[in-house]
Amino acid sequence: MKYAVYTLKFLTPVHFGDSAGGGSLEKTSFICSADTYFSALCREASAASNELAGMLIEKFHSGRLQLSSLFPYYMQADNLQLYLPKPFWQTELATDDLQPFSVMKETMTKLKKMKKATFVRVSRLQELITALNHKEFYEINTPVFAYKEMNTKVNSRLEESMPYFINNYHFVDNAGLYFIVGFEDEDDLAALEDLIKSLGYTGIGGKHSSGYGKYEFADDPIILYDENDGIYEDDTALVQLLNNSKGAFQLAVAPLLPSVDDITIVKMGVYKLLKRSGFVYADIDEKYIKKNNVYMLAEGSCFGRRIKGNMIAEKIDGVSHAVYRNGLGMFVGLNYEK
């Protein structure tokens, strides 16, 4: 499998629903899960032709194309910093039984800071795993990627006009989102890239019909055929981790819907359940309706080996076509270091 890294510069605010927070317009995140972006790509493909949409679904279902979630990047002094979710790893710092109160307080402050961190630079991930394995503190520093803004809207469809609120994020000048595409054939990647570019005009995430979520390529894609193709420190480390399928520690970088046969592996891992919901356009009734809730394993979950995952097709009343939910995983591999 070869890989391509796409960096996106957002031209408008973004609103990616936070299903864990109830899915309301006031709950939002600045990262976009792979299943959400895949659905947007399918929507864009179907606008061109049903054949193109069917081909896209088949390429992913067969494993010839893979997709990660969209994570933050930061460009600093011509150095592209790529970030991945911090692993869901429970640890305690190694301490002696008897310590002064000031030392214990400092230790707890460090631990809380480490637990609060959400993303880790790709080139620092292995260092973090080693520190956690030794029950040592590891300082995680991340820049500000985006800032939150609340907009007030008025719902005039009711008998009495009522205000409602929408939270969104604006990315700072040097930041945006990137994602990884795994591919086997350059023609498949070229066709997908056309859809990615077209989708930038349409927009992704919630309220894209109101102009949210529009983007353009921040730079040319980085094609990673092997470990020698990296340009920066982080993309060089990234291709090494992507190719480390034998690593004892596999970190999910896309939501995962495991099969029954994978439950044994899942039970031995560390994971977090992620509720995936959202809305779909019911073309028969010409309105948007809520999709059924599906629970997946979140990005940042960790397992002893890579799990393929599943893509499911749902039949929803009022929708003339199947609704696909992409729970096919993507992983980076890390090692335990003594």
Contacts in CASP RR format, 6 or more apart in sequence:
PFRMAT RR
TARGET T0000
AUTHOR 0000-0000-0000
METHOD contacts of the structure
MODEL  1
MKYAVYTLKFLTPVHFGDSAGGGSLEKTSFICSADTYFSALCREASAASN
ELAGMLIEKFHSGRLQLSSLFPYYMQADNLQLYLPKPFWQTELATDDLQP
FSVMKETMTKLKKMKKATFVRVSRLQELITALNHKEFYEINTPVFAYKEM
NTKVNSRLEESMPYFINNYHFVDNAGLYFIVGFEDEDDLAALEDLIKSLG
YTGIGGKHSSGYGKYEFADDPIILYDENDGIYEDDTALVQLLNNSKGAFQ
LAVAPLLPSVDDITIVKMGVYKLLKRSGFVYADIDEKYIKKNNVYMLAEG
SCFGRRIKGNMIAEKIDGVSHAVYRNGLGMFVGLNYEK
1 66 0 8 1.000
1 182 0 8 1.000
1 183 0 8 1.000
1 184 0 8 1.000
1 242 0 8 1.000
2 182 0 8 1.000
2 183 0 8 1.000
2 184 0 8 1.000
2 223 0 8 1.000
2 224 0 8 1.000
2 225 0 8 1.000
3 180 0 8 1.000
3 181 0 8 1.000
3 182 0 8 1.000
3 183 0 8 1.000
3 223 0 8 1.000
3 224 0 8 1.000
3 238 0 8 1.000
3 239 0 8 1.000
3 242 0 8 1.000
4 180 0 8 1.000
4 181 0 8 1.000
4 182 0 8 1.000
4 183 0 8 1.000
4 189 0 8 1.000
4 221 0 8 1.000
4 222 0 8 1.000
4 223 0 8 1.000
4 224 0 8 1.000
5 82 0 8 1.000
5 178 0 8 1.000
5 179 0 8 1.000
5 180 0 8 1.000
5 181 0 8 1.000
5 221 0 8 1.000
5 222 0 8 1.000
5 224 0 8 1.000
5 235 0 8 1.000
5 238 0 8 1.000
6 178 0 8 1.000
6 179 0 8 1.000
6 181 0 8 1.000
6 193 0 8 1.000
6 196 0 8 1.000
6 217 0 8 1.000
6 221 0 8 1.000
7 73 0 8 1.000
7 80 0 8 1.000
7 176 0 8 1.000
7 177 0 8 1.000
7 178 0 8 1.000
7 217 0 8 1.000
7 218 0 8 1.000
7 219 0 8 1.000
8 70 0 8 1.000
8 176 0 8 1.000
8 177 0 8 1.000
8 178 0 8 1.000
8 179 0 8 1.000
8 200 0 8 1.000
8 215 0 8 1.000
8 216 0 8 1.000
8 217 0 8 1.000
8 218 0 8 1.000
9 171 0 8 1.000
9 176 0 8 1.000
9 215 0 8 1.000
9 216 0 8 1.000
9 217 0 8 1.000
9 218 0 8 1.000
10 171 0 8 1.000
10 176 0 8 1.000
10 177 0 8 1.000
10 213 0 8 1.000
10 214 0 8 1.000
10 215 0 8 1.000
11 213 0 8 1.000
11 214 0 8 1.000
11 215 0 8 1.000
11 216 0 8 1.000
12 203 0 8 1.000
12 211 0 8 1.000
12 212 0 8 1.000
12 213 0 8 1.000
12 214 0 8 1.000
13 149 0 8 1.000
13 168 0 8 1.000
13 169 0 8 1.000
13 170 0 8 1.000
13 212 0 8 1.000
13 213 0 8 1.000
14 30 0 8 1.000
14 32 0 8 1.000
14 146 0 8 1.000
14 168 0 8 1.000
14 169 0 8 1.000
14 171 0 8 1.000
14 204 0 8 1.000
14 205 0 8 1.000
14 212 0 8 1.000
14 213 0 8 1.000
15 25 0 8 1.000
15 28 0 8 1.000
15 166 0 8 1.000
15 167 0 8 1.000
15 168 0 8 1.000
15 169 0 8 1.000
15 205 0 8 1.000
15 206 0 8 1.000
15 207 0 8 1.000
15 212 0 8 1.000
15 213 0 8 1.000
16 28 0 8 1.000
16 29 0 8 1.000
16 30 0 8 1.000
16 31 0 8 1.000
16 32 0 8 1.000
16 33 0 8 1.000
16 36 0 8 1.000
16 205 0 8 1.000
16 206 0 8 1.000
17 23 0 8 1.000
17 27 0 8 1.000
17 28 0 8 1.000
17 29 0 8 1.000
17 205 0 8 1.000
17 206 0 8 1.000
17 278 0 8 1.000
18 27 0 8 1.000
18 28 0 8 1.000
18 29 0 8 1.000
19 274 0 8 1.000
19 275 0 8 1.000
19 276 0 8 1.000
19 277 0 8 1.000
19 278 0 8 1.000
19 293 0 8 1.000
20 274 0 8 1.000
20 275 0 8 1.000
21 27 0 8 1.000
23 277 0 8 1.000
23 278 0 8 1.000
25 164 0 8 1.000
25 165 0 8 1.000
25 166 0 8 1.000
25 167 0 8 1.000
26 150 0 8 1.000
26 165 0 8 1.000
26 166 0 8 1.000
26 167 0 8 1.000
27 167 0 8 1.000
28 148 0 8 1.000
28 167 0 8 1.000
28 168 0 8 1.000
28 169 0 8 1.000
29 169 0 8 1.000
30 72 0 8 1.000
30 145 0 8 1.000
30 146 0 8 1.000
30 169 0 8 1.000
30 171 0 8 1.000
30 177 0 8 1.000
31 69 0 8 1.000
31 70 0 8 1.000
31 71 0 8 1.000
31 72 0 8 1.000
31 177 0 8 1.000
32 69 0 8 1.000
32 70 0 8 1.000
32 177 0 8 1.000
32 204 0 8 1.000
32 205 0 8 1.000
33 69 0 8 1.000
33 70 0 8 1.000
33 254 0 8 1.000
33 255 0 8 1.000
33 274 0 8 1.000
33 276 0 8 1.000
33 299 0 8 1.000
34 67 0 8 1.000
34 68 0 8 1.000
34 69 0 8 1.000
34 70 0 8 1.000
34 179 0 8 1.000
34 254 0 8 1.000
34 255 0 8 1.000
34 326 0 8 1.000
34 327 0 8 1.000
34 329 0 8 1.000
34 330 0 8 1.000
35 254 0 8 1.000
35 255 0 8 1.000
35 276 0 8 1.000
35 296 0 8 1.000
35 325 0 8 1.000
35 326 0 8 1.000
35 327 0 8 1.000
36 204 0 8 1.000
36 205 0 8 1.000
37 67 0 8 1.000
37 69 0 8 1.000
37 70 0 8 1.000
37 179 0 8 1.000
37 204 0 8 1.000
38 60 0 8 1.000
38 67 0 8 1.000
38 324 0 8 1.000
38 326 0 8 1.000
39 324 0 8 1.000
39 325 0 8 1.000
39 326 0 8 1.000
40 199 0 8 1.000
40 202 0 8 1.000
40 203 0 8 1.000
40 204 0 8 1.000
40 205 0 8 1.000
41 56 0 8 1.000
41 192 0 8 1.000
41 195 0 8 1.000
41 196 0 8 1.000
41 199 0 8 1.000
42 53 0 8 1.000
42 56 0 8 1.000
42 57 0 8 1.000
42 324 0 8 1.000
43 202 0 8 1.000
44 195 0 8 1.000
44 198 0 8 1.000
44 199 0 8 1.000
44 202 0 8 1.000
45 52 0 8 1.000
45 53 0 8 1.000
45 54 0 8 1.000
45 55 0 8 1.000
45 56 0 8 1.000
45 195 0 8 1.000
46 52 0 8 1.000
46 53 0 8 1.000
46 321 0 8 1.000
55 191 0 8 1.000
56 65 0 8 1.000
56 191 0 8 1.000
56 192 0 8 1.000
56 195 0 8 1.000
57 311 0 8 1.000
57 324 0 8 1.000
59 65 0 8 1.000
59 188 0 8 1.000
59 192 0 8 1.000
60 66 0 8 1.000
60 67 0 8 1.000
60 311 0 8 1.000
60 326 0 8 1.000
60 328 0 8 1.000
61 311 0 8 1.000
61 328 0 8 1.000
63 328 0 8 1.000
64 183 0 8 1.000
64 184 0 8 1.000
64 185 0 8 1.000
64 188 0 8 1.000
65 181 0 8 1.000
65 182 0 8 1.000
65 183 0 8 1.000
65 184 0 8 1.000
65 188 0 8 1.000
65 189 0 8 1.000
65 192 0 8 1.000
66 180 0 8 1.000
66 181 0 8 1.000
66 182 0 8 1.000
66 183 0 8 1.000
66 254 0 8 1.000
66 328 0 8 1.000
66 329 0 8 1.000
66 330 0 8 1.000
67 179 0 8 1.000
67 180 0 8 1.000
67 181 0 8 1.000
67 182 0 8 1.000
67 254 0 8 1.000
67 326 0 8 1.000
67 328 0 8 1.000
67 330 0 8 1.000
68 179 0 8 1.000
68 180 0 8 1.000
68 181 0 8 1.000
68 253 0 8 1.000
68 254 0 8 1.000
68 330 0 8 1.000
69 179 0 8 1.000
69 253 0 8 1.000
69 254 0 8 1.000
69 255 0 8 1.000
69 299 0 8 1.000
70 177 0 8 1.000
70 178 0 8 1.000
70 179 0 8 1.000
71 82 0 8 1.000
71 83 0 8 1.000
71 84 0 8 1.000
71 85 0 8 1.000
71 119 0 8 1.000
71 177 0 8 1.000
71 178 0 8 1.000
71 179 0 8 1.000
71 253 0 8 1.000
72 83 0 8 1.000
72 119 0 8 1.000
72 145 0 8 1.000
72 146 0 8 1.000
72 175 0 8 1.000
72 176 0 8 1.000
72 177 0 8 1.000
72 178 0 8 1.000
73 80 0 8 1.000
73 81 0 8 1.000
73 82 0 8 1.000
73 83 0 8 1.000
73 175 0 8 1.000
73 176 0 8 1.000
73 177 0 8 1.000
73 178 0 8 1.000
73 218 0 8 1.000
74 80 0 8 1.000
74 81 0 8 1.000
74 83 0 8 1.000
74 143 0 8 1.000
74 145 0 8 1.000
74 174 0 8 1.000
74 175 0 8 1.000
74 176 0 8 1.000
75 81 0 8 1.000
75 174 0 8 1.000
75 175 0 8 1.000
75 218 0 8 1.000
76 143 0 8 1.000
76 174 0 8 1.000
79 232 0 8 1.000
79 233 0 8 1.000
80 231 0 8 1.000
80 232 0 8 1.000
80 234 0 8 1.000
80 235 0 8 1.000
81 121 0 8 1.000
81 143 0 8 1.000
81 232 0 8 1.000
81 234 0 8 1.000
82 121 0 8 1.000
82 122 0 8 1.000
82 178 0 8 1.000
82 232 0 8 1.000
82 234 0 8 1.000
82 235 0 8 1.000
82 238 0 8 1.000
83 119 0 8 1.000
83 120 0 8 1.000
83 121 0 8 1.000
83 122 0 8 1.000
83 142 0 8 1.000
84 119 0 8 1.000
84 120 0 8 1.000
84 122 0 8 1.000
84 125 0 8 1.000
84 251 0 8 1.000
84 253 0 8 1.000
84 300 0 8 1.000
84 332 0 8 1.000
85 118 0 8 1.000
85 119 0 8 1.000
85 120 0 8 1.000
85 251 0 8 1.000
85 253 0 8 1.000
85 299 0 8 1.000
85 300 0 8 1.000
86 117 0 8 1.000
86 118 0 8 1.000
86 119 0 8 1.000
86 120 0 8 1.000
86 128 0 8 1.000
86 140 0 8 1.000
86 300 0 8 1.000
87 125 0 8 1.000
87 128 0 8 1.000
87 129 0 8 1.000
87 132 0 8 1.000
87 249 0 8 1.000
87 251 0 8 1.000
87 270 0 8 1.000
87 300 0 8 1.000
87 302 0 8 1.000
88 270 0 8 1.000
88 271 0 8 1.000
88 272 0 8 1.000
88 298 0 8 1.000
88 300 0 8 1.000
88 301 0 8 1.000
88 302 0 8 1.000
89 129 0 8 1.000
89 132 0 8 1.000
89 270 0 8 1.000
89 302 0 8 1.000
90 270 0 8 1.000
91 132 0 8 1.000
91 135 0 8 1.000
92 111 0 8 1.000
92 135 0 8 1.000
93 107 0 8 1.000
93 110 0 8 1.000
93 111 0 8 1.000
93 135 0 8 1.000
93 136 0 8 1.000
93 137 0 8 1.000
94 134 0 8 1.000
94 135 0 8 1.000
94 136 0 8 1.000
95 104 0 8 1.000
95 107 0 8 1.000
99 107 0 8 1.000
107 137 0 8 1.000
110 137 0 8 1.000
110 139 0 8 1.000
111 137 0 8 1.000
113 139 0 8 1.000
113 140 0 8 1.000
114 137 0 8 1.000
114 138 0 8 1.000
114 139 0 8 1.000
114 140 0 8 1.000
117 140 0 8 1.000
117 142 0 8 1.000
118 142 0 8 1.000
119 142 0 8 1.000
120 128 0 8 1.000
120 140 0 8 1.000
120 142 0 8 1.000
121 142 0 8 1.000
121 234 0 8 1.000
122 234 0 8 1.000
122 235 0 8 1.000
122 237 0 8 1.000
122 238 0 8 1.000
122 241 0 8 1.000
122 332 0 8 1.000
123 233 0 8 1.000
123 234 0 8 1.000
123 236 0 8 1.000
123 237 0 8 1.000
124 140 0 8 1.000
125 237 0 8 1.000
125 241 0 8 1.000
125 251 0 8 1.000
125 332 0 8 1.000
125 334 0 8 1.000
126 237 0 8 1.000
126 334 0 8 1.000
126 335 0 8 1.000
126 337 0 8 1.000
127 138 0 8 1.000
128 138 0 8 1.000
128 140 0 8 1.000
129 249 0 8 1.000
129 334 0 8 1.000
129 335 0 8 1.000
129 336 0 8 1.000
129 337 0 8 1.000
130 336 0 8 1.000
130 337 0 8 1.000
131 137 0 8 1.000
131 138 0 8 1.000
132 138 0 8 1.000
133 336 0 8 1.000
133 337 0 8 1.000
133 338 0 8 1.000
143 174 0 8 1.000
143 175 0 8 1.000
144 172 0 8 1.000
144 175 0 8 1.000
145 171 0 8 1.000
145 172 0 8 1.000
145 175 0 8 1.000
145 176 0 8 1.000
146 169 0 8 1.000
146 170 0 8 1.000
146 171 0 8 1.000
146 172 0 8 1.000
146 175 0 8 1.000
146 176 0 8 1.000
147 169 0 8 1.000
147 170 0 8 1.000
147 172 0 8 1.000
148 167 0 8 1.000
148 168 0 8 1.000
148 169 0 8 1.000
149 167 0 8 1.000
149 168 0 8 1.000
149 169 0 8 1.000
149 170 0 8 1.000
150 165 0 8 1.000
150 166 0 8 1.000
150 167 0 8 1.000
150 168 0 8 1.000
151 165 0 8 1.000
151 166 0 8 1.000
151 167 0 8 1.000
151 168 0 8 1.000
152 163 0 8 1.000
152 164 0 8 1.000
152 165 0 8 1.000
153 163 0 8 1.000
153 164 0 8 1.000
153 165 0 8 1.000
153 166 0 8 1.000
154 161 0 8 1.000
154 162 0 8 1.000
154 163 0 8 1.000
154 164 0 8 1.000
155 161 0 8 1.000
155 162 0 8 1.000
155 163 0 8 1.000
155 164 0 8 1.000
166 207 0 8 1.000
168 207 0 8 1.000
168 212 0 8 1.000
171 177 0 8 1.000
176 218 0 8 1.000
177 215 0 8 1.000
180 238 0 8 1.000
180 242 0 8 1.000
180 253 0 8 1.000
180 330 0 8 1.000
181 189 0 8 1.000
181 192 0 8 1.000
182 330 0 8 1.000
183 189 0 8 1.000
183 192 0 8 1.000
193 221 0 8 1.000
197 217 0 8 1.000
200 213 0 8 1.000
200 214 0 8 1.000
200 215 0 8 1.000
200 216 0 8 1.000
201 214 0 8 1.000
202 208 0 8 1.000
202 214 0 8 1.000
203 211 0 8 1.000
203 212 0 8 1.000
203 213 0 8 1.000
203 214 0 8 1.000
203 215 0 8 1.000
204 213 0 8 1.000
204 215 0 8 1.000
205 212 0 8 1.000
205 213 0 8 1.000
206 212 0 8 1.000
206 213 0 8 1.000
208 214 0 8 1.000
222 229 0 8 1.000
222 230 0 8 1.000
222 231 0 8 1.000
222 235 0 8 1.000
223 229 0 8 1.000
224 230 0 8 1.000
224 235 0 8 1.000
224 238 0 8 1.000
224 239 0 8 1.000
224 242 0 8 1.000
226 239 0 8 1.000
226 243 0 8 1.000
227 236 0 8 1.000
227 239 0 8 1.000
227 240 0 8 1.000
227 243 0 8 1.000
229 239 0 8 1.000
230 236 0 8 1.000
230 239 0 8 1.000
238 332 0 8 1.000
241 251 0 8 1.000
241 332 0 8 1.000
241 333 0 8 1.000
241 334 0 8 1.000
242 331 0 8 1.000
242 332 0 8 1.000
242 333 0 8 1.000
244 332 0 8 1.000
244 333 0 8 1.000
244 334 0 8 1.000
244 335 0 8 1.000
245 306 0 8 1.000
245 331 0 8 1.000
245 333 0 8 1.000
247 333 0 8 1.000
247 334 0 8 1.000
247 335 0 8 1.000
248 304 0 8 1.000
248 334 0 8 1.000
248 335 0 8 1.000
248 336 0 8 1.000
249 302 0 8 1.000
249 304 0 8 1.000
249 333 0 8 1.000
249 334 0 8 1.000
249 335 0 8 1.000
249 336 0 8 1.000
250 302 0 8 1.000
250 303 0 8 1.000
250 304 0 8 1.000
250 305 0 8 1.000
250 306 0 8 1.000
250 331 0 8 1.000
250 332 0 8 1.000
250 333 0 8 1.000
250 334 0 8 1.000
251 300 0 8 1.000
251 301 0 8 1.000
251 302 0 8 1.000
251 331 0 8 1.000
251 332 0 8 1.000
251 333 0 8 1.000
251 334 0 8 1.000
252 271 0 8 1.000
252 297 0 8 1.000
252 298 0 8 1.000
252 299 0 8 1.000
252 300 0 8 1.000
252 301 0 8 1.000
252 302 0 8 1.000
252 303 0 8 1.000
252 329 0 8 1.000
252 330 0 8 1.000
252 331 0 8 1.000
253 299 0 8 1.000
253 300 0 8 1.000
253 329 0 8 1.000
253 330 0 8 1.000
253 331 0 8 1.000
253 332 0 8 1.000
254 299 0 8 1.000
254 327 0 8 1.000
254 328 0 8 1.000
254 329 0 8 1.000
254 330 0 8 1.000
255 274 0 8 1.000
255 276 0 8 1.000
255 296 0 8 1.000
255 297 0 8 1.000
255 298 0 8 1.000
255 299 0 8 1.000
255 326 0 8 1.000
255 327 0 8 1.000
255 329 0 8 1.000
256 296 0 8 1.000
256 297 0 8 1.000
256 301 0 8 1.000
256 307 0 8 1.000
256 309 0 8 1.000
256 327 0 8 1.000
256 328 0 8 1.000
256 329 0 8 1.000
257 294 0 8 1.000
257 296 0 8 1.000
257 297 0 8 1.000
257 309 0 8 1.000
257 310 0 8 1.000
257 311 0 8 1.000
257 312 0 8 1.000
257 325 0 8 1.000
257 327 0 8 1.000
257 328 0 8 1.000
258 265 0 8 1.000
258 266 0 8 1.000
258 297 0 8 1.000
258 307 0 8 1.000
258 309 0 8 1.000
258 310 0 8 1.000
259 308 0 8 1.000
259 309 0 8 1.000
259 310 0 8 1.000
262 307 0 8 1.000
262 308 0 8 1.000
262 309 0 8 1.000
265 303 0 8 1.000
265 304 0 8 1.000
265 305 0 8 1.000
265 307 0 8 1.000
266 297 0 8 1.000
266 303 0 8 1.000
266 307 0 8 1.000
268 303 0 8 1.000
268 304 0 8 1.000
269 301 0 8 1.000
269 302 0 8 1.000
269 303 0 8 1.000
269 304 0 8 1.000
270 301 0 8 1.000
270 302 0 8 1.000
271 297 0 8 1.000
271 298 0 8 1.000
271 300 0 8 1.000
271 301 0 8 1.000
271 302 0 8 1.000
271 303 0 8 1.000
272 297 0 8 1.000
272 298 0 8 1.000
272 300 0 8 1.000
272 301 0 8 1.000
273 295 0 8 1.000
273 296 0 8 1.000
273 297 0 8 1.000
273 298 0 8 1.000
274 295 0 8 1.000
274 296 0 8 1.000
274 297 0 8 1.000
274 298 0 8 1.000
274 299 0 8 1.000
275 293 0 8 1.000
275 294 0 8 1.000
275 295 0 8 1.000
276 293 0 8 1.000
276 294 0 8 1.000
276 295 0 8 1.000
276 296 0 8 1.000
276 325 0 8 1.000
277 290 0 8 1.000
277 291 0 8 1.000
277 292 0 8 1.000
277 293 0 8 1.000
277 294 0 8 1.000
278 290 0 8 1.000
278 291 0 8 1.000
279 288 0 8 1.000
279 289 0 8 1.000
279 290 0 8 1.000
279 291 0 8 1.000
280 288 0 8 1.000
280 289 0 8 1.000
280 291 0 8 1.000
280 316 0 8 1.000
280 319 0 8 1.000
280 323 0 8 1.000
281 287 0 8 1.000
281 288 0 8 1.000
281 319 0 8 1.000
282 288 0 8 1.000
282 289 0 8 1.000
282 316 0 8 1.000
282 317 0 8 1.000
282 318 0 8 1.000
282 319 0 8 1.000
283 318 0 8 1.000
283 319 0 8 1.000
283 320 0 8 1.000
283 321 0 8 1.000
284 318 0 8 1.000
284 319 0 8 1.000
284 320 0 8 1.000
285 318 0 8 1.000
289 316 0 8 1.000
289 317 0 8 1.000
289 318 0 8 1.000
289 319 0 8 1.000
291 314 0 8 1.000
291 316 0 8 1.000
291 323 0 8 1.000
292 314 0 8 1.000
292 316 0 8 1.000
294 312 0 8 1.000
294 325 0 8 1.000
296 327 0 8 1.000
303 331 0 8 1.000
306 329 0 8 1.000
306 331 0 8 1.000
307 329 0 8 1.000
307 331 0 8 1.000
308 328 0 8 1.000
308 329 0 8 1.000
309 327 0 8 1.000
309 328 0 8 1.000
309 329 0 8 1.000
310 327 0 8 1.000
310 328 0 8 1.000
311 324 0 8 1.000
311 325 0 8 1.000
311 326 0 8 1.000
311 327 0 8 1.000
311 328 0 8 1.000
312 324 0 8 1.000
312 325 0 8 1.000
312 327 0 8 1.000
313 322 0 8 1.000
313 323 0 8 1.000
313 324 0 8 1.000
313 325 0 8 1.000
314 322 0 8 1.000
314 323 0 8 1.000
314 324 0 8 1.000
314 325 0 8 1.000
315 322 0 8 1.000
315 323 0 8 1.000
316 323 0 8 1.000
END
